[in-house]
Amino acid sequence: MPDNRMTKTLLPSQTDAFQREGYLIDRGVFSPSELSDLRALAERVQRKTRELLPPGTRYWFGGKDEGAVIPDALKPLATWGINEITRPSLFEPGLVNVFAHPRVHEMLHALLGPEPRAWGIKILWTPKVVGYDLHWHRDLSEALYDVVPNKPRAQDHVQFNAALNVDDCFLVIPGSHRRPLTEQEWTSVRQRSTAKLPGEVTTALEPGDILYMDAHTLHRGRSSVEGDRLTLHYSAQAQWVPLKEWGDPDDFAWISSDSFQDQLEPNARPLYARLRTAVRTDEAGIHNKEPTRYGD
């Protein structure tokens, strides 16, 4: 994306708010022309997903998210997203280049430090057969929930939802990313509850807004069939975090290759080039939960 306009200044109070609350909304990030271009590319991936139903397609059907239980005729409209849009069959350089957008580039460096690296990226949209209502959770194994308060002060990861249409699907408990869960919150997690919790906030995004989040906040997603959500759901990590490779090995090799990175804008390439030099791990810990399993 061309750097043809001034970027907003990221105030220390914004980064402080992110650290304190576990999320931050940046308003009006994309210009009308940028928004139009991104929407067209995302809709192309959406159409291809509904036509081909490739691995990584997300389905929802009356509370069941497995494609096997959905009648074939309903599957295209029962989709609500697609994982790993960087794979060759779905790759649109313009979508990956969101990482190079001046404001996004500034934000990721402010939140993650000088060496952010790409993680998983996907697109989420509104299912058109049955709406979904996800239960309260953190994006990691429940066995690690009690470890969250002890993680380093330095931010290890950031996820962001870039709304291309109106999006009020994300609910969050501010400040829950660096503290133990309350007894009521634990009950909600264990009972897979969608009931209202004290302090919950619904994040209302207009087209062009971006919600940045720590995925260890207690949160959930919901979407009715009447909506028209179309949201880029991207993840990034700090380079100091041990890297657990994700997804199909061939697809991971592709995003690490020159052939992939040469198609990106210069400011997006380092986020993928750092995959090559990251310290590897085979264990999924608090910092490196596989990014394809979640997203709200």
Summary of the structure (lengths in Angstrom):
residues: 296
radius of gyration: 18.1
end to end distance: 25.9
largest distance: 51.2
contacts: 931
relative contact order: 0.20
helix: 34%
strand: 22%
